[in-house]
Amino acid sequence: MNKIIGTSKKPRITVFRSNSFISAQFVDDDKGVTLISMSSKKIANTGKPVEKAGVLGEELAKSAKTKKITEAVFDRGAYRYHGQVKSLAEGLRKGGIKL
């Protein structure tokens, strides 16, 4: 099993999904710091969880652009690339982040 590692130029995006919410963060593993963190709890959209995940991805992409991050490595962890996780990744791509 290969370990996914992020750098300051190409950080790792980690995903955590609960029954109600999804959260993601940009992590620089070289320095051991979290660059950006966001959760769907803060999203005002009252749609379905999959829709909230897409909006979360777009908001994360906006925050990443302000920190001059254009590329990232997507670490979905043990979650299948399906539903909320897929919607989050598509939102990041739509916001201009190259995964």
Jmol script that loads the backbone (N, CA, C; Angstrom):
load data "model"
ATOM      1  N   MET A   1       0.839  -1.175   0.000  1.00  0.00           N
ATOM      2  CA  MET A   1       0.000   0.000   0.000  1.00  0.00           C
ATOM      3  C   MET A   1       0.888   1.244   0.000  1.00  0.00           C
ATOM      4  N   ASN A   2       0.653   2.142  -0.921  1.00  0.00           N
ATOM      5  CA  ASN A   2       1.436   3.365  -1.025  1.00  0.00           C
ATOM      6  C   ASN A   2       0.847   4.440  -0.138  1.00  0.00           C
ATOM      7  N   LYS A   3       1.728   5.216   0.464  1.00  0.00           N
ATOM      8  CA  LYS A   3       1.278   6.312   1.305  1.00  0.00           C
ATOM      9  C   LYS A   3       1.273   7.595   0.477  1.00  0.00           C
ATOM     10  N   ILE A   4       0.196   8.352   0.583  1.00  0.00           N
ATOM     11  CA  ILE A   4       0.068   9.607  -0.151  1.00  0.00           C
ATOM     12  C   ILE A   4       0.698  10.717   0.683  1.00  0.00           C
ATOM     13  N   ILE A   5       1.613  11.457   0.071  1.00  0.00           N
ATOM     14  CA  ILE A   5       2.328  12.514   0.782  1.00  0.00           C
ATOM     15  C   ILE A   5       2.156  13.827   0.037  1.00  0.00           C
ATOM     16  N   GLY A   6       1.896  14.894   0.785  1.00  0.00           N
ATOM     17  CA  GLY A   6       1.763  16.224   0.206  1.00  0.00           C
ATOM     18  C   GLY A   6       2.951  17.102   0.548  1.00  0.00           C
ATOM     19  N   THR A   7       3.243  18.053  -0.326  1.00  0.00           N
ATOM     20  CA  THR A   7       4.333  18.998  -0.094  1.00  0.00           C
ATOM     21  C   THR A   7       3.750  20.403  -0.058  1.00  0.00           C
ATOM     22  N   SER A   8       4.590  21.394   0.127  1.00  0.00           N
ATOM     23  CA  SER A   8       4.087  22.768   0.165  1.00  0.00           C
ATOM     24  C   SER A   8       3.621  23.220  -1.213  1.00  0.00           C
ATOM     25  N   LYS A   9       4.240  22.702  -2.296  1.00  0.00           N
ATOM     26  CA  LYS A   9       3.808  23.059  -3.642  1.00  0.00           C
ATOM     27  C   LYS A   9       2.578  22.272  -4.076  1.00  0.00           C
ATOM     28  N   LYS A  10       2.462  21.038  -3.597  1.00  0.00           N
ATOM     29  CA  LYS A  10       1.355  20.169  -3.970  1.00  0.00           C
ATOM     30  C   LYS A  10       0.849  19.468  -2.700  1.00  0.00           C
ATOM     31  N   PRO A  11       0.024  20.176  -1.893  1.00  0.00           N
ATOM     32  CA  PRO A  11      -0.416  19.614  -0.614  1.00  0.00           C
ATOM     33  C   PRO A  11      -1.401  18.457  -0.788  1.00  0.00           C
ATOM     34  N   ARG A  12      -1.573  17.731   0.291  1.00  0.00           N
ATOM     35  CA  ARG A  12      -2.499  16.602   0.323  1.00  0.00           C
ATOM     36  C   ARG A  12      -3.845  17.096   0.836  1.00  0.00           C
ATOM     37  N   ILE A  13      -4.927  16.676   0.189  1.00  0.00           N
ATOM     38  CA  ILE A  13      -6.264  17.017   0.646  1.00  0.00           C
ATOM     39  C   ILE A  13      -6.833  15.793   1.350  1.00  0.00           C
ATOM     40  N   THR A  14      -7.035  15.889   2.654  1.00  0.00           N
ATOM     41  CA  THR A  14      -7.609  14.781   3.407  1.00  0.00           C
ATOM     42  C   THR A  14      -9.102  15.000   3.569  1.00  0.00           C
ATOM     43  N   VAL A  15      -9.836  13.910   3.625  1.00  0.00           N
ATOM     44  CA  VAL A  15     -11.295  13.968   3.696  1.00  0.00           C
ATOM     45  C   VAL A  15     -11.774  13.218   4.928  1.00  0.00           C
ATOM     46  N   PHE A  16     -12.720  13.795   5.656  1.00  0.00           N
ATOM     47  CA  PHE A  16     -13.414  13.102   6.734  1.00  0.00           C
ATOM     48  C   PHE A  16     -14.906  13.250   6.490  1.00  0.00           C
ATOM     49  N   ARG A  17     -15.602  12.138   6.554  1.00  0.00           N
ATOM     50  CA  ARG A  17     -17.044  12.152   6.286  1.00  0.00           C
ATOM     51  C   ARG A  17     -17.758  11.488   7.450  1.00  0.00           C
ATOM     52  N   SER A  18     -18.758  12.176   7.985  1.00  0.00           N
ATOM     53  CA  SER A  18     -19.631  11.593   8.997  1.00  0.00           C
ATOM     54  C   SER A  18     -21.004  11.380   8.369  1.00  0.00           C
ATOM     55  N   ASN A  19     -21.968  10.964   9.164  1.00  0.00           N
ATOM     56  CA  ASN A  19     -23.313  10.763   8.638  1.00  0.00           C
ATOM     57  C   ASN A  19     -23.957  12.080   8.218  1.00  0.00           C
ATOM     58  N   SER A  20     -23.591  13.175   8.866  1.00  0.00           N
ATOM     59  CA  SER A  20     -24.230  14.463   8.614  1.00  0.00           C
ATOM     60  C   SER A  20     -23.377  15.441   7.822  1.00  0.00           C
ATOM     61  N   PHE A  21     -22.061  15.403   8.022  1.00  0.00           N
ATOM     62  CA  PHE A  21     -21.189  16.420   7.451  1.00  0.00           C
ATOM     63  C   PHE A  21     -19.983  15.804   6.777  1.00  0.00           C
ATOM     64  N   ILE A  22     -19.297  16.633   5.986  1.00  0.00           N
ATOM     65  CA  ILE A  22     -18.020  16.255   5.377  1.00  0.00           C
ATOM     66  C   ILE A  22     -17.057  17.410   5.607  1.00  0.00           C
ATOM     67  N   SER A  23     -15.806  17.083   5.878  1.00  0.00           N
ATOM     68  CA  SER A  23     -14.803  18.132   6.045  1.00  0.00           C
ATOM     69  C   SER A  23     -13.550  17.726   5.288  1.00  0.00           C
ATOM     70  N   ALA A  24     -12.767  18.719   4.914  1.00  0.00           N
ATOM     71  CA  ALA A  24     -11.534  18.478   4.178  1.00  0.00           C
ATOM     72  C   ALA A  24     -10.498  19.505   4.598  1.00  0.00           C
ATOM     73  N   GLN A  25      -9.238  19.138   4.428  1.00  0.00           N
ATOM     74  CA  GLN A  25      -8.172  20.062   4.761  1.00  0.00           C
ATOM     75  C   GLN A  25      -6.975  19.838   3.842  1.00  0.00           C
ATOM     76  N   PHE A  26      -6.259  20.918   3.582  1.00  0.00           N
ATOM     77  CA  PHE A  26      -5.021  20.868   2.815  1.00  0.00           C
ATOM     78  C   PHE A  26      -3.890  20.716   3.821  1.00  0.00           C
ATOM     79  N   VAL A  27      -3.041  19.693   3.638  1.00  0.00           N
ATOM     80  CA  VAL A  27      -1.979  19.392   4.595  1.00  0.00           C
ATOM     81  C   VAL A  27      -0.634  19.380   3.882  1.00  0.00           C
ATOM     82  N   ASP A  28       0.347  20.061   4.475  1.00  0.00           N
ATOM     83  CA  ASP A  28       1.733  20.006   4.019  1.00  0.00           C
ATOM     84  C   ASP A  28       2.444  19.005   4.919  1.00  0.00           C
ATOM     85  N   ASP A  29       2.704  17.803   4.405  1.00  0.00           N
ATOM     86  CA  ASP A  29       3.312  16.745   5.214  1.00  0.00           C
ATOM     87  C   ASP A  29       4.793  16.982   5.487  1.00  0.00           C
ATOM     88  N   ASP A  30       5.472  17.741   4.634  1.00  0.00           N
ATOM     89  CA  ASP A  30       6.884  18.041   4.874  1.00  0.00           C
ATOM     90  C   ASP A  30       7.062  18.841   6.157  1.00  0.00           C
ATOM     91  N   LYS A  31       6.214  19.851   6.350  1.00  0.00           N
ATOM     92  CA  LYS A  31       6.295  20.701   7.539  1.00  0.00           C
ATOM     93  C   LYS A  31       5.385  20.214   8.656  1.00  0.00           C
ATOM     94  N   GLY A  32       4.417  19.348   8.331  1.00  0.00           N
ATOM     95  CA  GLY A  32       3.493  18.830   9.336  1.00  0.00           C
ATOM     96  C   GLY A  32       2.463  19.857   9.771  1.00  0.00           C
ATOM     97  N   VAL A  33       1.980  20.674   8.814  1.00  0.00           N
ATOM     98  CA  VAL A  33       1.007  21.713   9.152  1.00  0.00           C
ATOM     99  C   VAL A  33      -0.221  21.611   8.253  1.00  0.00           C
ATOM    100  N   THR A  34      -1.333  22.065   8.795  1.00  0.00           N
ATOM    101  CA  THR A  34      -2.560  22.167   8.028  1.00  0.00           C
ATOM    102  C   THR A  34      -2.625  23.568   7.440  1.00  0.00           C
ATOM    103  N   LEU A  35      -2.756  23.661   6.107  1.00  0.00           N
ATOM    104  CA  LEU A  35      -2.768  24.947   5.431  1.00  0.00           C
ATOM    105  C   LEU A  35      -4.166  25.554   5.417  1.00  0.00           C
ATOM    106  N   ILE A  36      -5.169  24.749   5.076  1.00  0.00           N
ATOM    107  CA  ILE A  36      -6.557  25.204   4.996  1.00  0.00           C
ATOM    108  C   ILE A  36      -7.445  24.094   5.523  1.00  0.00           C
ATOM    109  N   SER A  37      -8.476  24.449   6.261  1.00  0.00           N
ATOM    110  CA  SER A  37      -9.423  23.461   6.759  1.00  0.00           C
ATOM    111  C   SER A  37     -10.827  24.030   6.651  1.00  0.00           C
ATOM    112  N   MET A  38     -11.778  23.196   6.243  1.00  0.00           N
ATOM    113  CA  MET A  38     -13.155  23.663   6.092  1.00  0.00           C
ATOM    114  C   MET A  38     -14.114  22.491   6.262  1.00  0.00           C
ATOM    115  N   SER A  39     -15.324  22.797   6.741  1.00  0.00           N
ATOM    116  CA  SER A  39     -16.343  21.776   6.952  1.00  0.00           C
ATOM    117  C   SER A  39     -17.659  22.214   6.329  1.00  0.00           C
ATOM    118  N   SER A  40     -18.501  21.246   6.004  1.00  0.00           N
ATOM    119  CA  SER A  40     -19.805  21.569   5.429  1.00  0.00           C
ATOM    120  C   SER A  40     -20.756  22.131   6.486  1.00  0.00           C
ATOM    121  N   LYS A  41     -20.366  22.124   7.745  1.00  0.00           N
ATOM    122  CA  LYS A  41     -21.180  22.759   8.795  1.00  0.00           C
ATOM    123  C   LYS A  41     -21.319  24.253   8.535  1.00  0.00           C
ATOM    124  N   LYS A  42     -20.291  24.843   7.935  1.00  0.00           N
ATOM    125  CA  LYS A  42     -20.273  26.290   7.675  1.00  0.00           C
ATOM    126  C   LYS A  42     -21.016  26.680   6.410  1.00  0.00           C
ATOM    127  N   ILE A  43     -21.373  25.703   5.580  1.00  0.00           N
ATOM    128  CA  ILE A  43     -22.036  25.977   4.303  1.00  0.00           C
ATOM    129  C   ILE A  43     -23.503  26.303   4.561  1.00  0.00           C
ATOM    130  N   ALA A  44     -23.969  27.420   4.024  1.00  0.00           N
ATOM    131  CA  ALA A  44     -25.336  27.872   4.253  1.00  0.00           C
ATOM    132  C   ALA A  44     -26.352  27.108   3.399  1.00  0.00           C
ATOM    133  N   ASN A  45     -25.870  26.416   2.362  1.00  0.00           N
ATOM    134  CA  ASN A  45     -26.759  25.666   1.484  1.00  0.00           C
ATOM    135  C   ASN A  45     -27.493  24.595   2.286  1.00  0.00           C
ATOM    136  N   THR A  46     -28.813  24.567   2.176  1.00  0.00           N
ATOM    137  CA  THR A  46     -29.602  23.594   2.936  1.00  0.00           C
ATOM    138  C   THR A  46     -30.013  22.417   2.066  1.00  0.00           C
ATOM    139  N   GLY A  47     -29.251  22.146   1.008  1.00  0.00           N
ATOM    140  CA  GLY A  47     -29.551  21.047   0.101  1.00  0.00           C
ATOM    141  C   GLY A  47     -29.117  19.715   0.685  1.00  0.00           C
ATOM    142  N   LYS A  48     -29.029  18.744  -0.187  1.00  0.00           N
ATOM    143  CA  LYS A  48     -28.614  17.402   0.204  1.00  0.00           C
ATOM    144  C   LYS A  48     -27.124  17.395   0.535  1.00  0.00           C
ATOM    145  N   PRO A  49     -26.669  16.405   1.294  1.00  0.00           N
ATOM    146  CA  PRO A  49     -25.244  16.344   1.646  1.00  0.00           C
ATOM    147  C   PRO A  49     -24.310  16.315   0.442  1.00  0.00           C
ATOM    148  N   VAL A  50     -24.713  15.677  -0.649  1.00  0.00           N
ATOM    149  CA  VAL A  50     -23.869  15.632  -1.845  1.00  0.00           C
ATOM    150  C   VAL A  50     -23.711  17.035  -2.426  1.00  0.00           C
ATOM    151  N   GLU A  51     -24.784  17.817  -2.419  1.00  0.00           N
ATOM    152  CA  GLU A  51     -24.720  19.194  -2.915  1.00  0.00           C
ATOM    153  C   GLU A  51     -23.828  20.049  -2.019  1.00  0.00           C
ATOM    154  N   LYS A  52     -23.945  19.867  -0.715  1.00  0.00           N
ATOM    155  CA  LYS A  52     -23.101  20.618   0.221  1.00  0.00           C
ATOM    156  C   LYS A  52     -21.633  20.296   0.006  1.00  0.00           C
ATOM    157  N   ALA A  53     -21.321  19.029  -0.285  1.00  0.00           N
ATOM    158  CA  ALA A  53     -19.934  18.630  -0.516  1.00  0.00           C
ATOM    159  C   ALA A  53     -19.374  19.319  -1.752  1.00  0.00           C
ATOM    160  N   GLY A  54     -20.178  19.467  -2.797  1.00  0.00           N
ATOM    161  CA  GLY A  54     -19.739  20.167  -4.000  1.00  0.00           C
ATOM    162  C   GLY A  54     -19.447  21.628  -3.727  1.00  0.00           C
ATOM    163  N   VAL A  55     -20.328  22.273  -2.954  1.00  0.00           N
ATOM    164  CA  VAL A  55     -20.126  23.679  -2.586  1.00  0.00           C
ATOM    165  C   VAL A  55     -18.889  23.809  -1.708  1.00  0.00           C
ATOM    166  N   LEU A  56     -18.686  22.851  -0.804  1.00  0.00           N
ATOM    167  CA  LEU A  56     -17.502  22.856   0.053  1.00  0.00           C
ATOM    168  C   LEU A  56     -16.234  22.789  -0.788  1.00  0.00           C
ATOM    169  N   GLY A  57     -16.236  21.949  -1.818  1.00  0.00           N
ATOM    170  CA  GLY A  57     -15.078  21.842  -2.705  1.00  0.00           C
ATOM    171  C   GLY A  57     -14.773  23.152  -3.401  1.00  0.00           C
ATOM    172  N   GLU A  58     -15.818  23.843  -3.860  1.00  0.00           N
ATOM    173  CA  GLU A  58     -15.609  25.131  -4.522  1.00  0.00           C
ATOM    174  C   GLU A  58     -15.078  26.176  -3.545  1.00  0.00           C
ATOM    175  N   GLU A  59     -15.595  26.187  -2.320  1.00  0.00           N
ATOM    176  CA  GLU A  59     -15.127  27.144  -1.303  1.00  0.00           C
ATOM    177  C   GLU A  59     -13.668  26.853  -0.931  1.00  0.00           C
ATOM    178  N   LEU A  60     -13.321  25.569  -0.800  1.00  0.00           N
ATOM    179  CA  LEU A  60     -11.934  25.207  -0.510  1.00  0.00           C
ATOM    180  C   LEU A  60     -11.005  25.653  -1.639  1.00  0.00           C
ATOM    181  N   ALA A  61     -11.468  25.504  -2.868  1.00  0.00           N
ATOM    182  CA  ALA A  61     -10.660  25.922  -4.019  1.00  0.00           C
ATOM    183  C   ALA A  61     -10.415  27.428  -3.984  1.00  0.00           C
ATOM    184  N   LYS A  62     -11.436  28.209  -3.613  1.00  0.00           N
ATOM    185  CA  LYS A  62     -11.256  29.660  -3.505  1.00  0.00           C
ATOM    186  C   LYS A  62     -10.206  29.999  -2.451  1.00  0.00           C
ATOM    187  N   SER A  63     -10.285  29.334  -1.296  1.00  0.00           N
ATOM    188  CA  SER A  63      -9.305  29.574  -0.235  1.00  0.00           C
ATOM    189  C   SER A  63      -7.912  29.172  -0.673  1.00  0.00           C
ATOM    190  N   ALA A  64      -7.817  28.079  -1.415  1.00  0.00           N
ATOM    191  CA  ALA A  64      -6.513  27.616  -1.887  1.00  0.00           C
ATOM    192  C   ALA A  64      -5.921  28.593  -2.900  1.00  0.00           C
ATOM    193  N   LYS A  65      -6.759  29.172  -3.740  1.00  0.00           N
ATOM    194  CA  LYS A  65      -6.278  30.139  -4.730  1.00  0.00           C
ATOM    195  C   LYS A  65      -5.671  31.356  -4.043  1.00  0.00           C
ATOM    196  N   THR A  66      -6.245  31.784  -2.916  1.00  0.00           N
ATOM    197  CA  THR A  66      -5.687  32.931  -2.203  1.00  0.00           C
ATOM    198  C   THR A  66      -4.310  32.617  -1.634  1.00  0.00           C
ATOM    199  N   LYS A  67      -4.039  31.323  -1.363  1.00  0.00           N
ATOM    200  CA  LYS A  67      -2.724  30.915  -0.873  1.00  0.00           C
ATOM    201  C   LYS A  67      -1.826  30.410  -1.998  1.00  0.00           C
ATOM    202  N   LYS A  68      -2.256  30.658  -3.249  1.00  0.00           N
ATOM    203  CA  LYS A  68      -1.490  30.318  -4.450  1.00  0.00           C
ATOM    204  C   LYS A  68      -1.260  28.813  -4.598  1.00  0.00           C
ATOM    205  N   ILE A  69      -2.260  28.029  -4.227  1.00  0.00           N
ATOM    206  CA  ILE A  69      -2.216  26.581  -4.419  1.00  0.00           C
ATOM    207  C   ILE A  69      -3.055  26.256  -5.647  1.00  0.00           C
ATOM    208  N   THR A  70      -2.438  25.623  -6.646  1.00  0.00           N
ATOM    209  CA  THR A  70      -3.169  25.272  -7.870  1.00  0.00           C
ATOM    210  C   THR A  70      -3.242  23.770  -8.091  1.00  0.00           C
ATOM    211  N   GLU A  71      -2.364  23.011  -7.439  1.00  0.00           N
ATOM    212  CA  GLU A  71      -2.349  21.556  -7.573  1.00  0.00           C
ATOM    213  C   GLU A  71      -2.376  20.932  -6.197  1.00  0.00           C
ATOM    214  N   ALA A  72      -2.976  19.741  -6.111  1.00  0.00           N
ATOM    215  CA  ALA A  72      -3.029  19.028  -4.842  1.00  0.00           C
ATOM    216  C   ALA A  72      -3.158  17.534  -5.105  1.00  0.00           C
ATOM    217  N   VAL A  73      -2.874  16.748  -4.066  1.00  0.00           N
ATOM    218  CA  VAL A  73      -3.028  15.304  -4.099  1.00  0.00           C
ATOM    219  C   VAL A  73      -4.263  14.972  -3.284  1.00  0.00           C
ATOM    220  N   PHE A  74      -5.192  14.216  -3.854  1.00  0.00           N
ATOM    221  CA  PHE A  74      -6.459  13.909  -3.189  1.00  0.00           C
ATOM    222  C   PHE A  74      -6.336  12.599  -2.426  1.00  0.00           C
ATOM    223  N   ASP A  75      -6.470  12.661  -1.108  1.00  0.00           N
ATOM    224  CA  ASP A  75      -6.398  11.486  -0.236  1.00  0.00           C
ATOM    225  C   ASP A  75      -7.789  11.230   0.330  1.00  0.00           C
ATOM    226  N   ARG A  76      -8.487  10.271  -0.246  1.00  0.00           N
ATOM    227  CA  ARG A  76      -9.853   9.976   0.186  1.00  0.00           C
ATOM    228  C   ARG A  76      -9.886   9.064   1.397  1.00  0.00           C
ATOM    229  N   GLY A  77      -8.740   8.566   1.819  1.00  0.00           N
ATOM    230  CA  GLY A  77      -8.679   7.676   2.969  1.00  0.00           C
ATOM    231  C   GLY A  77      -9.367   6.349   2.661  1.00  0.00           C
ATOM    232  N   ALA A  78     -10.174   5.876   3.585  1.00  0.00           N
ATOM    233  CA  ALA A  78     -10.878   4.602   3.418  1.00  0.00           C
ATOM    234  C   ALA A  78     -12.220   4.775   2.718  1.00  0.00           C
ATOM    235  N   TYR A  79     -12.580   6.010   2.392  1.00  0.00           N
ATOM    236  CA  TYR A  79     -13.884   6.273   1.777  1.00  0.00           C
ATOM    237  C   TYR A  79     -13.848   5.975   0.283  1.00  0.00           C
ATOM    238  N   ARG A  80     -14.924   5.386  -0.217  1.00  0.00           N
ATOM    239  CA  ARG A  80     -15.032   5.121  -1.643  1.00  0.00           C
ATOM    240  C   ARG A  80     -15.191   6.432  -2.393  1.00  0.00           C
ATOM    241  N   TYR A  81     -14.701   6.468  -3.636  1.00  0.00           N
ATOM    242  CA  TYR A  81     -14.847   7.652  -4.480  1.00  0.00           C
ATOM    243  C   TYR A  81     -16.256   7.629  -5.045  1.00  0.00           C
ATOM    244  N   HIS A  82     -17.200   8.118  -4.223  1.00  0.00           N
ATOM    245  CA  HIS A  82     -18.611   7.962  -4.533  1.00  0.00           C
ATOM    246  C   HIS A  82     -19.374   8.988  -3.691  1.00  0.00           C
ATOM    247  N   GLY A  83     -20.453   9.507  -4.182  1.00  0.00           N
ATOM    248  CA  GLY A  83     -21.319  10.386  -3.398  1.00  0.00           C
ATOM    249  C   GLY A  83     -20.644  11.677  -2.978  1.00  0.00           C
ATOM    250  N   GLN A  84     -20.584  11.899  -1.665  1.00  0.00           N
ATOM    251  CA  GLN A  84     -20.040  13.149  -1.125  1.00  0.00           C
ATOM    252  C   GLN A  84     -18.570  13.332  -1.468  1.00  0.00           C
ATOM    253  N   VAL A  85     -17.792  12.267  -1.405  1.00  0.00           N
ATOM    254  CA  VAL A  85     -16.353  12.367  -1.683  1.00  0.00           C
ATOM    255  C   VAL A  85     -16.132  12.746  -3.147  1.00  0.00           C
ATOM    256  N   LYS A  86     -16.868  12.131  -4.037  1.00  0.00           N
ATOM    257  CA  LYS A  86     -16.764  12.447  -5.458  1.00  0.00           C
ATOM    258  C   LYS A  86     -17.209  13.884  -5.727  1.00  0.00           C
ATOM    259  N   SER A  87     -18.293  14.309  -5.087  1.00  0.00           N
ATOM    260  CA  SER A  87     -18.802  15.662  -5.260  1.00  0.00           C
ATOM    261  C   SER A  87     -17.795  16.700  -4.757  1.00  0.00           C
ATOM    262  N   LEU A  88     -17.121  16.400  -3.650  1.00  0.00           N
ATOM    263  CA  LEU A  88     -16.085  17.285  -3.119  1.00  0.00           C
ATOM    264  C   LEU A  88     -14.949  17.439  -4.130  1.00  0.00           C
ATOM    265  N   ALA A  89     -14.492  16.325  -4.694  1.00  0.00           N
ATOM    266  CA  ALA A  89     -13.400  16.369  -5.672  1.00  0.00           C
ATOM    267  C   ALA A  89     -13.816  17.140  -6.923  1.00  0.00           C
ATOM    268  N   GLU A  90     -15.040  16.941  -7.379  1.00  0.00           N
ATOM    269  CA  GLU A  90     -15.520  17.670  -8.558  1.00  0.00           C
ATOM    270  C   GLU A  90     -15.630  19.158  -8.275  1.00  0.00           C
ATOM    271  N   GLY A  91     -16.045  19.527  -7.056  1.00  0.00           N
ATOM    272  CA  GLY A  91     -16.106  20.932  -6.668  1.00  0.00           C
ATOM    273  C   GLY A  91     -14.729  21.569  -6.648  1.00  0.00           C
ATOM    274  N   LEU A  92     -13.726  20.821  -6.179  1.00  0.00           N
ATOM    275  CA  LEU A  92     -12.351  21.322  -6.192  1.00  0.00           C
ATOM    276  C   LEU A  92     -11.870  21.552  -7.617  1.00  0.00           C
ATOM    277  N   ARG A  93     -12.168  20.604  -8.496  1.00  0.00           N
ATOM    278  CA  ARG A  93     -11.776  20.760  -9.898  1.00  0.00           C
ATOM    279  C   ARG A  93     -12.482  21.943 -10.545  1.00  0.00           C
ATOM    280  N   LYS A  94     -13.767  22.085 -10.233  1.00  0.00           N
ATOM    281  CA  LYS A  94     -14.544  23.193 -10.781  1.00  0.00           C
ATOM    282  C   LYS A  94     -13.983  24.539 -10.311  1.00  0.00           C
ATOM    283  N   GLY A  95     -13.454  24.563  -9.085  1.00  0.00           N
ATOM    284  CA  GLY A  95     -12.853  25.773  -8.542  1.00  0.00           C
ATOM    285  C   GLY A  95     -11.460  26.055  -9.070  1.00  0.00           C
ATOM    286  N   GLY A  96     -10.889  25.128  -9.852  1.00  0.00           N
ATOM    287  CA  GLY A  96      -9.595  25.387 -10.477  1.00  0.00           C
ATOM    288  C   GLY A  96      -8.419  24.652  -9.871  1.00  0.00           C
ATOM    289  N   ILE A  97      -8.654  23.713  -8.971  1.00  0.00           N
ATOM    290  CA  ILE A  97      -7.568  22.939  -8.389  1.00  0.00           C
ATOM    291  C   ILE A  97      -7.345  21.697  -9.235  1.00  0.00           C
ATOM    292  N   LYS A  98      -6.090  21.463  -9.615  1.00  0.00           N
ATOM    293  CA  LYS A  98      -5.753  20.285 -10.410  1.00  0.00           C
ATOM    294  C   LYS A  98      -5.424  19.142  -9.460  1.00  0.00           C
ATOM    295  N   LEU A  99      -6.212  18.070  -9.543  1.00  0.00           N
ATOM    296  CA  LEU A  99      -5.989  16.911  -8.669  1.00  0.00           C
ATOM    297  C   LEU A  99      -5.225  15.831  -9.405  1.00  0.00           C
TER     298      LEU A  99
END
end "model"
wireframe off; spacefill off
backbone 0.3
color backbone group
